[in-house]
Amino acid sequence: MTEHNNNYSHLSSNKLVRNTVALVLAGGKGTRLKGLTKEIAKPAVSFGGKYQIIDFTLSNCINSGIRRVGVLTQFMAHDLIDHVQKGWGFMTNSTLDEGVAIIPAQQRTGETWYRGTADAVYQNLDLIRRRKCEQVLILGGDHIYKMDYSRMLNFHAESGADVTVACIKKPIEQASSFGVMSLDENGRIVKFDEKPENPTPHPKDPSKALVSMGIYIFNADILDKELNDALLDPAYNHDFGHNIIPNLLERAKVNGYVFTERHPGHNGYWRDVGDLDEYYAANMDLVSPEPELDLYDHSWPVITQQQQRPGAKFVFNNSEHKGFAVDSVLSAGTIVSGAEINHSLIAYNCRIEEGTVVKDCVVLPEVVIGKNCRLTKVIVGDHTIIPDGTVIGENLEEDSKLYEVTKNGVILVTEANFK
């Protein structure tokens, strides 16, 4: 199997990106994140202290030179729409037909809402036709990574592909959660199984499998025809992974683009924060001395809505109360008042009161933690107010009676737990 490195390009990258429209699928419910997505869409969930998950995909578009972006929303979309309008409105340029546009589900093709990833695109084919683009880049709005899509566009054009699917090597034990593919010696996809029970191992490394990242480039005419034809099939499941990609393998040239360390970040980092354990691990990575995801890289900035907030503040330094943080990341507007923060990530506008110890925690925005609390390995949801003297994370059996506890012992606490 050959994994093309795309070392040389004789195509105009500028023309390629200008003739590409990106559609970000941001309408999923994200039910595996439990209480974090009870009232908001998964792409709007806070991440890394100051960002929302969708910021990573949108930042990749802008940093890659792709300036025509549509965000397809559906479930619990208010907070997501508000964030995109406030944080990404600077992109709008009506003269060049550029910007990040919000595209809510509008029942364009009948009485149904989006029935799957492919149907979301199908219901907006008229918008794609109107923009007269040559390529359509389809992205998920709920992954954490840095990727230069212009490299994938070059690969797509140079290889003469009709469709290109981005893929990455993942441990074989995780592969059942993804679409798993096999490539021939020319990089063409010869097999694609969506969430198989027994994933096909990578031929050069049986401990891993080649899985889909949910990133697709379609030639616009191929996408239009396939989506229109697919709806005539009564067994159609309205999904790219289940239907469109497997069905196209014999009728079109479908290539796999292997995501490697040659992209920004130089380590091939990509994370589907689909459940609480993955979400917790991805946030805690940012606290480590050398995180896999470098948010301090000025050459590939992650853009978000920037509200005016003062710097993080630590108060009290005496024998009884000392406000401090070690091995931690704290965001603007947060006040640590005589509390101890150890190996934790604290989002913006939080307040942590005296005598409290927060260890191995991810604290989301606008949280108040009262006096003399002890929290260990806890995700604290937005706007939660934790009463004085609360202890969480020291007895999982008892905690599981009150809160959501994951298989890895991460505890989710939300505003609803204290009402």
N, C-alpha and C positions, 0 to 999 in steps of 0.2 A: 504494500500500500504506500503510495507516495503522498506526502503532505507538502503541498506547494508553499514555498516561502514568499513567492511574489516579490523577488528581489529587485526586478527592474520593471519600469513602467514607461511606455511610450505613448500613453493616452493622456488626454487633458483631464486631470483630476477636477479642475474647476468646472469644466463642462459637465462631467459626470455628476458632481454634487448639485449643480444648479438644475439639472434635469431629473432630479430625484425628489420625490415627496416621501416624507416619513410619517407613518401612522403609528401612534403609541396606543396600545391596547390597555386601557386603564379602567375597565368596567367590572373587573372581577370582585367577588365578595370577600375573598381572603379569609374563609372561615377557620382555617387552621391556626390563625393568629388569635383566635378566641375573642376575649374582651377588647383587644386593641382595635378590632374592626367591627365592633358592635354598632357604631354610629358613623364610621367613616370608611371610605374605600381604602383598600390595602396600599395603593400608591401614595396616599396622603398620610400614612403612618409616619410618625417622627423617627428620625434615624441620626445617629452621630451627634446628638446634642442640639444642632441648629437646622438640620436639613429635613426634608421629607423624601421618602424613597424615590419618588418620580424624578427628583432633581438630578439623579445620576444618569438616567437615560436622556433627559433633555440636555444636560450639560455635554454628554457625549455627542449629541447631534450638533450643537453649536460649535464645540471644539473641533469637530470633523468637517465643518464648513457647510453642513446641511441646514438651510435656513427656512425651509417650508415644512412645517411640522403640524400635524393634527393630533389632538389628544381625544381619544374616543372614550367617553364616560358613560356610566349607567348607574350602578348601585351606590347609594349614599354619597352622591357626588358633590354635595354643597361645599364641604371643606376643601376638596381637591380643586374645584373650579375657582374658589376664592384664592387659593394659594397660587394657582397658575396665572390668574389675572393680575395679582399684585406682584408676583415675583418674576414673571416672564413677559410682562407687557412691553418692556423696553425693546423687544425684538421686532415689534410691528413696523413694517415698511410697505405701505400700500402701493408705492410706485413699482417696487420689485416683486410684489406679491409674496412678501416674506413675513414670517412671524410664527409664533406658537398659537394655534387656533384651538379653541375648545369645541368639540363636536359631540353634543349630547345625543343620546339615543332618541330618534324622532319617529320611529315606525314608518320609515320611508316606503317600505315594500309591503306593508300590510298591517295587521293588527298586533303583530308580535314584536317584543323587544329583542335585543341581541340574544341569539340562541347559542352562541359560541364564538370563538375567535374569528373563524372564517366568515360567519354571518355578519359580524360587526363590520368587516371590510366590505362585504357584498352590499350591505345597506348604504354604503357611502361611495359606491363606484361612480356615481354622478359627480362627486366632488373631485375624484381623481381625473376623470375625463375632462372636466372643466379646466384643470391646471395643465393639461397637455404634457404630462411628464412621460419620460421614457422608462424610468425604473421606480418601483414602489418598495420602500424599505419598511418592513413591518417589525415592530419592536414590542416587547413587554414593558409595562411601566412599573414593574415590581422586583427588579433585580439590582444588585449592588455590584458595580464594576466600572472600569474605564476601558473604552474601546474606540479606536479610530475607524469609524465606518467607511471612510474614504478608501482605506486599504482593501476592505472587503468589496467595495464597489469596483476598484481596479481589478481585483481577482475575478469578479463576476464578468466584467467586460472582456478581459484578456482571454479567459477560458471559453468564451462563447456560450456561456450557460444561459438557459432560460430561467432557471431558479437556482439560487444559492442559499444553503442553510448553514449558519454558523454552528460550530460544534466544539466541544472541549472534552478532554479526558477527565473522567471522574472515577473514584473508587467503585469497583463493580458492585459492592454491597449497597451503594446509593443509587445505582443506575435505574432501578425499577421505578423511580419517581419521575423519569424523563423519557423523551423519545430517544431510542438507541439506534445507531446507524452503523453500517459497514461501507467502506469506500473501496473502489478498485484501484489499480495502479495509476490511473489517470485522475484520481480524485473525484470520480463520479460515485454518487450514492447508489449502491446496488441492493441495499436492504434497509428498511426503516420500520421499527416497531415502537409504537407508542406505549410507554409504561409496561414493558414485558415482565412477566414473572421470572424468566430466566434470561437476563441480558446477554447479548453476544459479547464476549471479551475482545479487547483490542489484540490484534494478531502479534504485535511486538511486546505487549505487556498485559498478560492475562489477568493481572490484578486490577485492571482498569477497563472502562468501556468508553466509547466515543458517544457522547450524548448531545442532543440538540439544546441550544441556548435559547430557543424561541425567537431567534432573529432570522428573518428571511428577506432576500432580495428577489423580487419578481420583475421580469420584463412586463410592462404595463399591459400589453396586448394579451399575453399568456394569462395573467391574473384575471383580467376581465372575462375572457372566454371560459376559463376553468370554473370560476365562481358561478357564472350563469348556467353552465352545463351541469354543475354539481347539484343544483337545487332540483333538477329533474329526477334525481335518484332518491327514491323513498327511504333508502337506508342511510341517507346522508346525516352525519352527526354534527355538522356545522363547525368543524374544528380542523385547523391546519395539520396538527400532529396525527389525528385519527384518520383523516380523510384526504385532504388535498395533497400533502406531500407523498404519502404512499401511492395514491392513484396516479400521480404524475410520473413516477419513476420509469415506466415503460413508454410513455408518450412524449416525454420531454427530456432535455438534458438538465438533470438536477445534480449539482455539485455540492460537496461539503467543503466549507472553509474552516480550517482548524485554527482556533484562537490560541495564540502562544504568547510567550513573554516578550515578543517584539512589539507589543502594543504598549501604550502609556501605562506606567507602573512597573513594567519589565518583569512581571512575575506571573502573567496569565491569570490574575485574580478575577473570579466571577462567582457570585453567590446568589442563590435563590433563597431569599429569606422567607421561605414558605411556612415555616412553623416556628413556635416560640423558642425552641432550642437553637435553631439556625439563626433566628433574629438576635437572640442573646449573644451567641458566639460572635456574630459579625460586629455587633456593637462593642463587645469586650476586646476584640482584636485592636480597636482604635486606642485602647488604654495601654497596650504593650509598648515597650521601649522602641521596637522597630515593627510597627504594624504592617501587615500585608497590604492594606489599603492606605496609601499615603495621601492624606487630605492637605498636606502642607506643600504640595507640588505646584508651584506657580505657573508651570508651563501647561498644566491641564486643570484649570480651576473648576471646582464644583460650585455651581451658581445656585442661589436660593433667594427667597424673599428676605430682605435685610431690614428689620425693624430697628428703630433707635432705642438702644438699651445701654446702660452703663456697664462697666466691667464687673466681673465677678468680685465679690467682696468677702473678706474673712475678718471676723471681729472676735475680740477677747484673746488675751494671752496672759493668763494667770494660772496659779496652781489648781484652781477649781475648774475653770473652763478655758479651753483653748480651741480656737477655730482654725482647723488646718486640713489639708488634703495631701495625700501621697499617692504616687502611681495612679493618678486620676486625670480625667479631662472634665473641666467645668466650663459652662457656657455663660454668655453675657447675661447680666441682670440677676444672677443668682447670689444669694447671701448665705454664708455659712456662719452661724452665730453660736460660737462655742461648741461646735460639733466636730466629729472626726470622720473624714472621708477617706476610705482606703480602697484602692484598686476598683474605682467605680467611675461611671460616666454620668454626669449630671447635666441635664439640658438647661435651656434658658428659663429665667424668671422663676427659679425654685427658691424655697427658703427652708433651711434645715436648722432646727433649734438646738439649744444648749443641752449637753449631756447625751446627745444622740450619737450612735456609731453606725455608719453605713459602709458595708463591706461587700465587694464583688457584686455591686448592684448597677442596674441601668434605670435611671430616673428620668422620666419624660417631662416635657415642659409644664410649667405652671403648677408644680407640686409643692405642697407644704407638709413637712414631716415634723411632728411635734417634739416636745422635750423628752429626754431619757428613753428614746426608742432604740431598738437594736434590729437592724435589717441586714440579712445575709443572703446573697444570691437571689435577689428579688428584682423583677421588672415592675416599676411603679408607673401605672398609666397616667396619661395627661389629666391635670386638674384634680388629682386625688389629694385629699386632706387626711393625713394619718394622725390619729389622736395621740396624745402624750402617753408614754409608757408602753406602746405597742411593740411586741417582739415577734418577728417573722423570720423563719429560716433556720431555727434551732431544733425544731421538732417537726419533721415532714409529715408524720402521721397525723398530728393535730392540725397542721397547716392545711392538709388536703381536705379537711372537713369544712374549711372556710374559704379557701382560695383554689385557683387552678394551679396544679403542680405537674410539671412535665416528667417524662421518663428519666431525664438527666438531672432532676432535682431543682429545676428553675421554677420559681414561684411568681405567678402573675397576680398583682394586686391592682384593682381599678377603683374608680370613684364609686361604682355601684356597691363595693364591699363595705362601705362605711356610711351608707344611707339608712 
